[in-house]
Amino acid sequence: MRKLLIPLLAAFALPTAVNAESHWLIINYRSGKGGGALEKIEMNSAEECQREGEKWTSSSTHLMNEYTRQFHCIKGK
């Protein structure tokens, strides 16, 4: 039992390698009348961020002429 307990405690005590890199999709939705919104969404990778941002800007709405959609991908720590 003691032989099993020591490695188990060591596994919990020692830090494991963690990918600390994060990617954020920042979306911006602006109205021609002055209103707008800003939102951030955490993504798994830069590629996923780019793909979802392109979906956001190309998605259609019946009021497309009155709104501007933009996105930015940023890398965090």
PDB file of N, CA, C and O in Angstrom:
ATOM      1  N   MET A   1       0.818  -1.194   0.000  1.00  0.00           N
ATOM      2  CA  MET A   1       0.000   0.000   0.000  1.00  0.00           C
ATOM      3  C   MET A   1       0.867   1.265   0.000  1.00  0.00           C
ATOM      4  O   MET A   1       0.558   2.235  -0.692  1.00  0.00           O
ATOM      5  N   ARG A   2       1.956   1.245   0.783  1.00  0.00           N
ATOM      6  CA  ARG A   2       2.835   2.396   0.863  1.00  0.00           C
ATOM      7  C   ARG A   2       3.528   2.650  -0.485  1.00  0.00           C
ATOM      8  O   ARG A   2       3.766   3.798  -0.857  1.00  0.00           O
ATOM      9  N   LYS A   3       3.847   1.578  -1.206  1.00  0.00           N
ATOM     10  CA  LYS A   3       4.498   1.722  -2.513  1.00  0.00           C
ATOM     11  C   LYS A   3       3.570   2.395  -3.514  1.00  0.00           C
ATOM     12  O   LYS A   3       4.041   3.071  -4.429  1.00  0.00           O
ATOM     13  N   LEU A   4       2.300   2.230  -3.363  1.00  0.00           N
ATOM     14  CA  LEU A   4       1.320   2.836  -4.260  1.00  0.00           C
ATOM     15  C   LEU A   4       1.003   4.275  -3.855  1.00  0.00           C
ATOM     16  O   LEU A   4       0.748   5.121  -4.713  1.00  0.00           O
ATOM     17  N   LEU A   5       1.018   4.549  -2.577  1.00  0.00           N
ATOM     18  CA  LEU A   5       0.647   5.860  -2.070  1.00  0.00           C
ATOM     19  C   LEU A   5       1.668   6.943  -2.427  1.00  0.00           C
ATOM     20  O   LEU A   5       1.273   8.049  -2.794  1.00  0.00           O
ATOM     21  N   ILE A   6       2.946   6.660  -2.331  1.00  0.00           N
ATOM     22  CA  ILE A   6       3.986   7.658  -2.596  1.00  0.00           C
ATOM     23  C   ILE A   6       3.959   8.135  -4.054  1.00  0.00           C
ATOM     24  O   ILE A   6       3.981   9.346  -4.275  1.00  0.00           O
ATOM     25  N   PRO A   7       3.913   7.249  -5.060  1.00  0.00           N
ATOM     26  CA  PRO A   7       3.823   7.754  -6.441  1.00  0.00           C
ATOM     27  C   PRO A   7       2.519   8.511  -6.714  1.00  0.00           C
ATOM     28  O   PRO A   7       2.496   9.447  -7.513  1.00  0.00           O
ATOM     29  N   LEU A   8       1.449   8.105  -6.055  1.00  0.00           N
ATOM     30  CA  LEU A   8       0.178   8.807  -6.240  1.00  0.00           C
ATOM     31  C   LEU A   8       0.255  10.227  -5.684  1.00  0.00           C
ATOM     32  O   LEU A   8      -0.210  11.169  -6.326  1.00  0.00           O
ATOM     33  N   LEU A   9       0.827  10.383  -4.520  1.00  0.00           N
ATOM     34  CA  LEU A   9       0.997  11.723  -3.943  1.00  0.00           C
ATOM     35  C   LEU A   9       1.954  12.567  -4.776  1.00  0.00           C
ATOM     36  O   LEU A   9       1.733  13.768  -4.936  1.00  0.00           O
ATOM     37  N   ALA A  10       2.993  11.972  -5.298  1.00  0.00           N
ATOM     38  CA  ALA A  10       3.937  12.695  -6.151  1.00  0.00           C
ATOM     39  C   ALA A  10       3.261  13.171  -7.434  1.00  0.00           C
ATOM     40  O   ALA A  10       3.548  14.267  -7.916  1.00  0.00           O
ATOM     41  N   ALA A  11       2.382  12.370  -7.979  1.00  0.00           N
ATOM     42  CA  ALA A  11       1.682  12.754  -9.213  1.00  0.00           C
ATOM     43  C   ALA A  11       0.796  13.973  -8.983  1.00  0.00           C
ATOM     44  O   ALA A  11       0.683  14.829  -9.861  1.00  0.00           O
ATOM     45  N   PHE A  12       0.169  14.060  -7.822  1.00  0.00           N
ATOM     46  CA  PHE A  12      -0.661  15.222  -7.520  1.00  0.00           C
ATOM     47  C   PHE A  12       0.176  16.450  -7.182  1.00  0.00           C
ATOM     48  O   PHE A  12      -0.226  17.574  -7.485  1.00  0.00           O
ATOM     49  N   ALA A  13       1.312  16.254  -6.572  1.00  0.00           N
ATOM     50  CA  ALA A  13       2.140  17.367  -6.113  1.00  0.00           C
ATOM     51  C   ALA A  13       2.956  17.997  -7.236  1.00  0.00           C
ATOM     52  O   ALA A  13       3.190  19.205  -7.211  1.00  0.00           O
ATOM     53  N   LEU A  14       3.388  17.227  -8.204  1.00  0.00           N
ATOM     54  CA  LEU A  14       4.225  17.751  -9.279  1.00  0.00           C
ATOM     55  C   LEU A  14       3.364  18.393 -10.356  1.00  0.00           C
ATOM     56  O   LEU A  14       2.348  17.827 -10.758  1.00  0.00           O
ATOM     57  N   PRO A  15       3.758  19.554 -10.819  1.00  0.00           N
ATOM     58  CA  PRO A  15       2.973  20.199 -11.871  1.00  0.00           C
ATOM     59  C   PRO A  15       3.104  19.449 -13.198  1.00  0.00           C
ATOM     60  O   PRO A  15       4.153  18.886 -13.511  1.00  0.00           O
ATOM     61  N   THR A  16       2.052  19.456 -13.943  1.00  0.00           N
ATOM     62  CA  THR A  16       2.074  18.827 -15.256  1.00  0.00           C
ATOM     63  C   THR A  16       2.239  19.908 -16.317  1.00  0.00           C
ATOM     64  O   THR A  16       1.945  21.078 -16.068  1.00  0.00           O
ATOM     65  N   ALA A  17       2.699  19.526 -17.474  1.00  0.00           N
ATOM     66  CA  ALA A  17       2.868  20.479 -18.569  1.00  0.00           C
ATOM     67  C   ALA A  17       1.496  20.898 -19.079  1.00  0.00           C
ATOM     68  O   ALA A  17       0.660  20.060 -19.416  1.00  0.00           O
ATOM     69  N   VAL A  18       1.282  22.199 -19.130  1.00  0.00           N
ATOM     70  CA  VAL A  18       0.003  22.743 -19.556  1.00  0.00           C
ATOM     71  C   VAL A  18       0.267  23.750 -20.668  1.00  0.00           C
ATOM     72  O   VAL A  18       1.194  24.555 -20.592  1.00  0.00           O
ATOM     73  N   ASN A  19      -0.556  23.690 -21.687  1.00  0.00           N
ATOM     74  CA  ASN A  19      -0.455  24.668 -22.762  1.00  0.00           C
ATOM     75  C   ASN A  19      -1.119  25.954 -22.287  1.00  0.00           C
ATOM     76  O   ASN A  19      -2.345  26.034 -22.216  1.00  0.00           O
ATOM     77  N   ALA A  20      -0.323  26.947 -21.966  1.00  0.00           N
ATOM     78  CA  ALA A  20      -0.846  28.193 -21.411  1.00  0.00           C
ATOM     79  C   ALA A  20      -1.297  29.170 -22.499  1.00  0.00           C
ATOM     80  O   ALA A  20      -1.810  30.245 -22.187  1.00  0.00           O
ATOM     81  N   GLU A  21      -1.117  28.818 -23.732  1.00  0.00           N
ATOM     82  CA  GLU A  21      -1.478  29.698 -24.830  1.00  0.00           C
ATOM     83  C   GLU A  21      -2.991  29.645 -25.058  1.00  0.00           C
ATOM     84  O   GLU A  21      -3.583  28.567 -25.116  1.00  0.00           O
ATOM     85  N   SER A  22      -3.595  30.802 -25.184  1.00  0.00           N
ATOM     86  CA  SER A  22      -5.024  30.862 -25.476  1.00  0.00           C
ATOM     87  C   SER A  22      -5.243  31.757 -26.690  1.00  0.00           C
ATOM     88  O   SER A  22      -4.429  32.632 -26.986  1.00  0.00           O
ATOM     89  N   HIS A  23      -6.325  31.533 -27.372  1.00  0.00           N
ATOM     90  CA  HIS A  23      -6.691  32.320 -28.546  1.00  0.00           C
ATOM     91  C   HIS A  23      -8.096  32.858 -28.331  1.00  0.00           C
ATOM     92  O   HIS A  23      -8.984  32.141 -27.870  1.00  0.00           O
ATOM     93  N   TRP A  24      -8.286  34.118 -28.667  1.00  0.00           N
ATOM     94  CA  TRP A  24      -9.564  34.777 -28.442  1.00  0.00           C
ATOM     95  C   TRP A  24     -10.096  35.355 -29.748  1.00  0.00           C
ATOM     96  O   TRP A  24      -9.371  35.998 -30.506  1.00  0.00           O
ATOM     97  N   LEU A  25     -11.361  35.112 -29.986  1.00  0.00           N
ATOM     98  CA  LEU A  25     -12.076  35.712 -31.108  1.00  0.00           C
ATOM     99  C   LEU A  25     -12.817  36.919 -30.560  1.00  0.00           C
ATOM    100  O   LEU A  25     -13.667  36.789 -29.680  1.00  0.00           O
ATOM    101  N   ILE A  26     -12.493  38.088 -31.081  1.00  0.00           N
ATOM    102  CA  ILE A  26     -13.171  39.324 -30.692  1.00  0.00           C
ATOM    103  C   ILE A  26     -14.082  39.704 -31.844  1.00  0.00           C
ATOM    104  O   ILE A  26     -13.615  39.941 -32.958  1.00  0.00           O
ATOM    105  N   ILE A  27     -15.378  39.761 -31.581  1.00  0.00           N
ATOM    106  CA  ILE A  27     -16.330  40.121 -32.642  1.00  0.00           C
ATOM    107  C   ILE A  27     -16.947  41.480 -32.331  1.00  0.00           C
ATOM    108  O   ILE A  27     -17.211  41.820 -31.178  1.00  0.00           O
ATOM    109  N   ASN A  28     -17.164  42.237 -33.389  1.00  0.00           N
ATOM    110  CA  ASN A  28     -17.690  43.584 -33.290  1.00  0.00           C
ATOM    111  C   ASN A  28     -18.879  43.693 -34.229  1.00  0.00           C
ATOM    112  O   ASN A  28     -18.794  43.301 -35.393  1.00  0.00           O
ATOM    113  N   TYR A  29     -19.967  44.214 -33.738  1.00  0.00           N
ATOM    114  CA  TYR A  29     -21.208  44.353 -34.490  1.00  0.00           C
ATOM    115  C   TYR A  29     -21.642  45.799 -34.354  1.00  0.00           C
ATOM    116  O   TYR A  29     -22.029  46.229 -33.267  1.00  0.00           O
ATOM    117  N   ARG A  30     -21.581  46.567 -35.458  1.00  0.00           N
ATOM    118  CA  ARG A  30     -21.910  47.986 -35.394  1.00  0.00           C
ATOM    119  C   ARG A  30     -23.081  48.331 -36.295  1.00  0.00           C
ATOM    120  O   ARG A  30     -23.205  47.835 -37.414  1.00  0.00           O
ATOM    121  N   SER A  31     -23.916  49.179 -35.780  1.00  0.00           N
ATOM    122  CA  SER A  31     -25.056  49.676 -36.537  1.00  0.00           C
ATOM    123  C   SER A  31     -24.674  50.990 -37.200  1.00  0.00           C
ATOM    124  O   SER A  31     -23.839  51.732 -36.685  1.00  0.00           O
ATOM    125  N   GLY A  32     -25.281  51.272 -38.331  1.00  0.00           N
ATOM    126  CA  GLY A  32     -25.073  52.549 -38.993  1.00  0.00           C
ATOM    127  C   GLY A  32     -25.666  53.705 -38.211  1.00  0.00           C
ATOM    128  O   GLY A  32     -25.350  54.866 -38.473  1.00  0.00           O
ATOM    129  N   LYS A  33     -26.523  53.391 -37.251  1.00  0.00           N
ATOM    130  CA  LYS A  33     -27.174  54.420 -36.441  1.00  0.00           C
ATOM    131  C   LYS A  33     -26.403  54.742 -35.168  1.00  0.00           C
ATOM    132  O   LYS A  33     -26.873  55.533 -34.349  1.00  0.00           O
ATOM    133  N   GLY A  34     -25.225  54.143 -34.985  1.00  0.00           N
ATOM    134  CA  GLY A  34     -24.390  54.465 -33.841  1.00  0.00           C
ATOM    135  C   GLY A  34     -24.323  53.407 -32.758  1.00  0.00           C
ATOM    136  O   GLY A  34     -23.441  53.486 -31.903  1.00  0.00           O
ATOM    137  N   GLY A  35     -25.190  52.440 -32.749  1.00  0.00           N
ATOM    138  CA  GLY A  35     -25.162  51.390 -31.733  1.00  0.00           C
ATOM    139  C   GLY A  35     -24.219  50.272 -32.134  1.00  0.00           C
ATOM    140  O   GLY A  35     -23.806  50.184 -33.291  1.00  0.00           O
ATOM    141  N   GLY A  36     -23.879  49.417 -31.178  1.00  0.00           N
ATOM    142  CA  GLY A  36     -23.012  48.300 -31.503  1.00  0.00           C
ATOM    143  C   GLY A  36     -22.765  47.406 -30.303  1.00  0.00           C
ATOM    144  O   GLY A  36     -23.238  47.679 -29.200  1.00  0.00           O
ATOM    145  N   ALA A  37     -22.024  46.343 -30.530  1.00  0.00           N
ATOM    146  CA  ALA A  37     -21.707  45.391 -29.475  1.00  0.00           C
ATOM    147  C   ALA A  37     -20.321  44.804 -29.726  1.00  0.00           C
ATOM    148  O   ALA A  37     -19.851  44.745 -30.862  1.00  0.00           O
ATOM    149  N   LEU A  38     -19.679  44.372 -28.646  1.00  0.00           N
ATOM    150  CA  LEU A  38     -18.359  43.760 -28.701  1.00  0.00           C
ATOM    151  C   LEU A  38     -18.403  42.534 -27.805  1.00  0.00           C
ATOM    152  O   LEU A  38     -18.918  42.591 -26.688  1.00  0.00           O
ATOM    153  N   GLU A  39     -17.862  41.422 -28.298  1.00  0.00           N
ATOM    154  CA  GLU A  39     -17.881  40.179 -27.526  1.00  0.00           C
ATOM    155  C   GLU A  39     -16.577  39.435 -27.729  1.00  0.00           C
ATOM    156  O   GLU A  39     -15.973  39.528 -28.797  1.00  0.00           O
ATOM    157  N   LYS A  40     -16.131  38.694 -26.715  1.00  0.00           N
ATOM    158  CA  LYS A  40     -14.923  37.872 -26.826  1.00  0.00           C
ATOM    159  C   LYS A  40     -15.297  36.420 -26.554  1.00  0.00           C
ATOM    160  O   LYS A  40     -16.119  36.125 -25.686  1.00  0.00           O
ATOM    161  N   ILE A  41     -14.677  35.521 -27.312  1.00  0.00           N
ATOM    162  CA  ILE A  41     -14.949  34.089 -27.192  1.00  0.00           C
ATOM    163  C   ILE A  41     -13.613  33.366 -27.253  1.00  0.00           C
ATOM    164  O   ILE A  41     -12.833  33.577 -28.182  1.00  0.00           O
ATOM    165  N   GLU A  42     -13.344  32.512 -26.267  1.00  0.00           N
ATOM    166  CA  GLU A  42     -12.082  31.769 -26.260  1.00  0.00           C
ATOM    167  C   GLU A  42     -12.149  30.632 -27.272  1.00  0.00           C
ATOM    168  O   GLU A  42     -13.151  29.922 -27.358  1.00  0.00           O
ATOM    169  N   MET A  43     -11.070  30.468 -28.037  1.00  0.00           N
ATOM    170  CA  MET A  43     -10.974  29.428 -29.056  1.00  0.00           C
ATOM    171  C   MET A  43      -9.836  28.471 -28.711  1.00  0.00           C
ATOM    172  O   MET A  43      -8.951  28.806 -27.925  1.00  0.00           O
ATOM    173  N   ASN A  44      -9.866  27.284 -29.302  1.00  0.00           N
ATOM    174  CA  ASN A  44      -8.842  26.275 -29.061  1.00  0.00           C
ATOM    175  C   ASN A  44      -7.555  26.527 -29.834  1.00  0.00           C
ATOM    176  O   ASN A  44      -6.478  26.129 -29.392  1.00  0.00           O
ATOM    177  N   SER A  45      -7.659  27.183 -30.982  1.00  0.00           N
ATOM    178  CA  SER A  45      -6.478  27.408 -31.817  1.00  0.00           C
ATOM    179  C   SER A  45      -6.669  28.662 -32.661  1.00  0.00           C
ATOM    180  O   SER A  45      -7.776  29.186 -32.782  1.00  0.00           O
ATOM    181  N   ALA A  46      -5.572  29.130 -33.241  1.00  0.00           N
ATOM    182  CA  ALA A  46      -5.631  30.290 -34.127  1.00  0.00           C
ATOM    183  C   ALA A  46      -6.427  29.964 -35.390  1.00  0.00           C
ATOM    184  O   ALA A  46      -7.141  30.817 -35.917  1.00  0.00           O
ATOM    185  N   GLU A  47      -6.302  28.734 -35.869  1.00  0.00           N
ATOM    186  CA  GLU A  47      -7.031  28.322 -37.069  1.00  0.00           C
ATOM    187  C   GLU A  47      -8.534  28.329 -36.823  1.00  0.00           C
ATOM    188  O   GLU A  47      -9.304  28.794 -37.663  1.00  0.00           O
ATOM    189  N   GLU A  48      -8.951  27.809 -35.661  1.00  0.00           N
ATOM    190  CA  GLU A  48     -10.371  27.804 -35.320  1.00  0.00           C
ATOM    191  C   GLU A  48     -10.888  29.233 -35.189  1.00  0.00           C
ATOM    192  O   GLU A  48     -11.999  29.533 -35.624  1.00  0.00           O
ATOM    193  N   CYS A  49     -10.099  30.103 -34.600  1.00  0.00           N
ATOM    194  CA  CYS A  49     -10.478  31.503 -34.441  1.00  0.00           C
ATOM    195  C   CYS A  49     -10.706  32.158 -35.806  1.00  0.00           C
ATOM    196  O   CYS A  49     -11.716  32.831 -36.015  1.00  0.00           O
ATOM    197  N   GLN A  50      -9.784  31.961 -36.713  1.00  0.00           N
ATOM    198  CA  GLN A  50      -9.903  32.537 -38.052  1.00  0.00           C
ATOM    199  C   GLN A  50     -11.135  32.003 -38.773  1.00  0.00           C
ATOM    200  O   GLN A  50     -11.878  32.764 -39.393  1.00  0.00           O
ATOM    201  N   ARG A  51     -11.346  30.698 -38.689  1.00  0.00           N
ATOM    202  CA  ARG A  51     -12.486  30.057 -39.351  1.00  0.00           C
ATOM    203  C   ARG A  51     -13.816  30.592 -38.810  1.00  0.00           C
ATOM    204  O   ARG A  51     -14.714  30.919 -39.585  1.00  0.00           O
ATOM    205  N   GLU A  52     -13.942  30.680 -37.487  1.00  0.00           N
ATOM    206  CA  GLU A  52     -15.179  31.167 -36.884  1.00  0.00           C
ATOM    207  C   GLU A  52     -15.386  32.657 -37.143  1.00  0.00           C
ATOM    208  O   GLU A  52     -16.522  33.104 -37.303  1.00  0.00           O
ATOM    209  N   GLY A  53     -14.308  33.422 -37.185  1.00  0.00           N
ATOM    210  CA  GLY A  53     -14.415  34.843 -37.502  1.00  0.00           C
ATOM    211  C   GLY A  53     -14.907  35.069 -38.919  1.00  0.00           C
ATOM    212  O   GLY A  53     -15.714  35.966 -39.165  1.00  0.00           O
ATOM    213  N   GLU A  54     -14.425  34.260 -39.849  1.00  0.00           N
ATOM    214  CA  GLU A  54     -14.894  34.369 -41.232  1.00  0.00           C
ATOM    215  C   GLU A  54     -16.363  33.991 -41.350  1.00  0.00           C
ATOM    216  O   GLU A  54     -17.103  34.597 -42.125  1.00  0.00           O
ATOM    217  N   LYS A  55     -16.786  32.991 -40.583  1.00  0.00           N
ATOM    218  CA  LYS A  55     -18.219  32.644 -40.554  1.00  0.00           C
ATOM    219  C   LYS A  55     -19.041  33.821 -40.045  1.00  0.00           C
ATOM    220  O   LYS A  55     -20.110  34.125 -40.574  1.00  0.00           O
ATOM    221  N   TRP A  56     -18.521  34.482 -39.001  1.00  0.00           N
ATOM    222  CA  TRP A  56     -19.235  35.610 -38.402  1.00  0.00           C
ATOM    223  C   TRP A  56     -19.426  36.740 -39.405  1.00  0.00           C
ATOM    224  O   TRP A  56     -20.522  37.292 -39.510  1.00  0.00           O
ATOM    225  N   THR A  57     -18.381  37.091 -40.141  1.00  0.00           N
ATOM    226  CA  THR A  57     -18.491  38.221 -41.062  1.00  0.00           C
ATOM    227  C   THR A  57     -19.325  37.894 -42.287  1.00  0.00           C
ATOM    228  O   THR A  57     -19.925  38.788 -42.882  1.00  0.00           O
ATOM    229  N   SER A  58     -19.370  36.624 -42.672  1.00  0.00           N
ATOM    230  CA  SER A  58     -20.119  36.279 -43.882  1.00  0.00           C
ATOM    231  C   SER A  58     -21.548  35.815 -43.607  1.00  0.00           C
ATOM    232  O   SER A  58     -22.312  35.595 -44.547  1.00  0.00           O
ATOM    233  N   SER A  59     -21.920  35.664 -42.343  1.00  0.00           N
ATOM    234  CA  SER A  59     -23.290  35.214 -42.052  1.00  0.00           C
ATOM    235  C   SER A  59     -24.275  36.299 -42.470  1.00  0.00           C
ATOM    236  O   SER A  59     -24.016  37.493 -42.314  1.00  0.00           O
ATOM    237  N   SER A  60     -25.386  35.866 -42.992  1.00  0.00           N
ATOM    238  CA  SER A  60     -26.342  36.823 -43.550  1.00  0.00           C
ATOM    239  C   SER A  60     -27.399  37.201 -42.515  1.00  0.00           C
ATOM    240  O   SER A  60     -27.734  36.427 -41.618  1.00  0.00           O
ATOM    241  N   THR A  61     -27.892  38.376 -42.671  1.00  0.00           N
ATOM    242  CA  THR A  61     -29.007  38.869 -41.877  1.00  0.00           C
ATOM    243  C   THR A  61     -29.878  39.717 -42.797  1.00  0.00           C
ATOM    244  O   THR A  61     -29.402  40.263 -43.792  1.00  0.00           O
ATOM    245  N   HIS A  62     -31.128  39.816 -42.461  1.00  0.00           N
ATOM    246  CA  HIS A  62     -32.026  40.578 -43.345  1.00  0.00           C
ATOM    247  C   HIS A  62     -31.735  42.082 -43.281  1.00  0.00           C
ATOM    248  O   HIS A  62     -32.210  42.833 -44.133  1.00  0.00           O
ATOM    249  N   LEU A  63     -30.973  42.526 -42.298  1.00  0.00           N
ATOM    250  CA  LEU A  63     -30.603  43.935 -42.185  1.00  0.00           C
ATOM    251  C   LEU A  63     -29.124  44.154 -42.483  1.00  0.00           C
ATOM    252  O   LEU A  63     -28.509  45.059 -41.920  1.00  0.00           O
ATOM    253  N   MET A  64     -28.546  43.340 -43.359  1.00  0.00           N
ATOM    254  CA  MET A  64     -27.103  43.357 -43.609  1.00  0.00           C
ATOM    255  C   MET A  64     -26.597  44.736 -44.017  1.00  0.00           C
ATOM    256  O   MET A  64     -25.464  45.087 -43.686  1.00  0.00           O
ATOM    257  N   ASN A  65     -27.390  45.521 -44.718  1.00  0.00           N
ATOM    258  CA  ASN A  65     -26.926  46.829 -45.172  1.00  0.00           C
ATOM    259  C   ASN A  65     -26.766  47.824 -44.028  1.00  0.00           C
ATOM    260  O   ASN A  65     -26.022  48.796 -44.158  1.00  0.00           O
ATOM    261  N   GLU A  66     -27.455  47.596 -42.908  1.00  0.00           N
ATOM    262  CA  GLU A  66     -27.409  48.531 -41.795  1.00  0.00           C
ATOM    263  C   GLU A  66     -26.343  48.173 -40.759  1.00  0.00           C
ATOM    264  O   GLU A  66     -26.096  48.965 -39.850  1.00  0.00           O
ATOM    265  N   TYR A  67     -25.711  47.015 -40.867  1.00  0.00           N
ATOM    266  CA  TYR A  67     -24.772  46.561 -39.849  1.00  0.00           C
ATOM    267  C   TYR A  67     -23.413  46.231 -40.437  1.00  0.00           C
ATOM    268  O   TYR A  67     -23.307  45.772 -41.574  1.00  0.00           O
ATOM    269  N   THR A  68     -22.378  46.470 -39.651  1.00  0.00           N
ATOM    270  CA  THR A  68     -21.016  46.110 -40.020  1.00  0.00           C
ATOM    271  C   THR A  68     -20.533  45.055 -39.038  1.00  0.00           C
ATOM    272  O   THR A  68     -20.624  45.240 -37.824  1.00  0.00           O
ATOM    273  N   ARG A  69     -20.021  43.953 -39.559  1.00  0.00           N
ATOM    274  CA  ARG A  69     -19.483  42.887 -38.723  1.00  0.00           C
ATOM    275  C   ARG A  69     -17.986  42.782 -38.952  1.00  0.00           C
ATOM    276  O   ARG A  69     -17.527  42.699 -40.091  1.00  0.00           O
ATOM    277  N   GLN A  70     -17.224  42.787 -37.858  1.00  0.00           N
ATOM    278  CA  GLN A  70     -15.767  42.657 -37.932  1.00  0.00           C
ATOM    279  C   GLN A  70     -15.311  41.657 -36.887  1.00  0.00           C
ATOM    280  O   GLN A  70     -16.017  41.391 -35.914  1.00  0.00           O
ATOM    281  N   PHE A  71     -14.109  41.098 -37.098  1.00  0.00           N
ATOM    282  CA  PHE A  71     -13.544  40.211 -36.099  1.00  0.00           C
ATOM    283  C   PHE A  71     -12.025  40.383 -36.051  1.00  0.00           C
ATOM    284  O   PHE A  71     -11.397  40.836 -37.007  1.00  0.00           O
ATOM    285  N   HIS A  72     -11.469  40.011 -34.923  1.00  0.00           N
ATOM    286  CA  HIS A  72     -10.017  40.001 -34.722  1.00  0.00           C
ATOM    287  C   HIS A  72      -9.679  38.769 -33.891  1.00  0.00           C
ATOM    288  O   HIS A  72     -10.420  38.411 -32.976  1.00  0.00           O
ATOM    289  N   CYS A  73      -8.574  38.130 -34.207  1.00  0.00           N
ATOM    290  CA  CYS A  73      -8.082  37.011 -33.409  1.00  0.00           C
ATOM    291  C   CYS A  73      -6.839  37.487 -32.670  1.00  0.00           C
ATOM    292  O   CYS A  73      -5.916  38.034 -33.273  1.00  0.00           O
ATOM    293  N   ILE A  74      -6.827  37.275 -31.370  1.00  0.00           N
ATOM    294  CA  ILE A  74      -5.663  37.647 -30.592  1.00  0.00           C
ATOM    295  C   ILE A  74      -5.171  36.450 -29.789  1.00  0.00           C
ATOM    296  O   ILE A  74      -5.945  35.559 -29.438  1.00  0.00           O
ATOM    297  N   LYS A  75      -3.878  36.444 -29.506  1.00  0.00           N
ATOM    298  CA  LYS A  75      -3.280  35.356 -28.729  1.00  0.00           C
ATOM    299  C   LYS A  75      -3.027  35.868 -27.326  1.00  0.00           C
ATOM    300  O   LYS A  75      -2.407  36.914 -27.134  1.00  0.00           O
ATOM    301  N   GLY A  76      -3.515  35.120 -26.349  1.00  0.00           N
ATOM    302  CA  GLY A  76      -3.311  35.484 -24.950  1.00  0.00           C
ATOM    303  C   GLY A  76      -2.272  34.562 -24.317  1.00  0.00           C
ATOM    304  O   GLY A  76      -1.623  33.773 -25.003  1.00  0.00           O
ATOM    305  N   LYS A  77      -2.129  34.673 -23.019  1.00  0.00           N
ATOM    306  CA  LYS A  77      -1.195  33.829 -22.290  1.00  0.00           C
ATOM    307  C   LYS A  77      -1.938  32.852 -21.432  1.00  0.00           C
ATOM    308  O   LYS A  77      -1.320  32.047 -20.735  1.00  0.00           O
TER     309      LYS A  77
END
